[in-house]
Amino acid sequence: MNAVVVENVGKIFTVARRGTVTALEDISLVVAPGEFVSLIGPSGCGKSTLLRLIADLDQPTTGAVTVFGKTARQARIDQNYGIAFQQAGLLAWRTVAQNIELPLELHKVAKPVRRARVAELLELVGLTEFADRYPEQLSGGMQQRVAIARSLAESPGLLLMDEPFGALDEMTRERMQNELVRIRKETGAAVVFVTHSIPEAVFLSDRVVVMSPRPGRIRDIVAVDLGGTDVRDENLREATGFFATVSAVREALHGTPVDAVRGVENR
């Protein structure tokens, strides 16, 4: 069963004094279990809107979204996905462990089970020794690791991420990308990831979905044939194939079909 199926989805917003704005038009996309798919495109193209529709934080005007065969609403109720945003959104008065524990607490999971799960997640994101710290005592990258751990609290099969590393400096961002590769490998979760960074999308993804300016449509889908999570390391960033794929995504953003780009490269 596919992790996400988006079928002929459109989204129209009503805007005061401006009538309506078509954010998305005729979007169809399938995300397989365990697959990492990035959404990239110009500002205002509807990347975050599409993510919100998958998360049932908004509803499509036309078409349908299913998550693991369920409606997006039912998947949200059943906690089939976790979600992380650009801002970590941690509660300042709760410790790292308590922030991670929050979803389990809200769903009335027994305290011993909660504590055991939090210990697992702290180890997963490398923050065991910071369990009793408060958000203000953490760096930006560490706060995002807490947010990712919290999104994984209920062992979802899908992780939705809206520019989670966008506010980080470049060095921290690359470290967090490496961490996400490791976390994905260990959890097996599918990921839908919104980003403005072409190298980030290529480094992390199995496929990069390139969207057009508003109204957002899928302009192209670039397959990233660079190997699995075992080879997604610092060496990959210097590989010829990595740079070729970055170029293919960049050209797709400018409207050049990916097959045409590859044809030129192979001459």
Protein Blocks (a to p, Z undefined) as FASTA:
>chain_A
ZZbdcehiacddddehklpadfbghiacdddehiacdddddehilmmmmmmmmnopaccf
bdcddeehiafklmmmnopaccddfbloiafkbcfklmmmmmmmmnopafklmmmmmmmm
mmmnopmmmmmpcfklpcfklmmmmmmmmmmmnopabdcdehkllmpcfklmmmmmmmmm
mmmmmnopacddddfbfklmmmmpmbdcdddddddddfbdcdddebpfklmcfklmmgmk
lmmmmmmmmmmmnopafklmmmmmmZZ
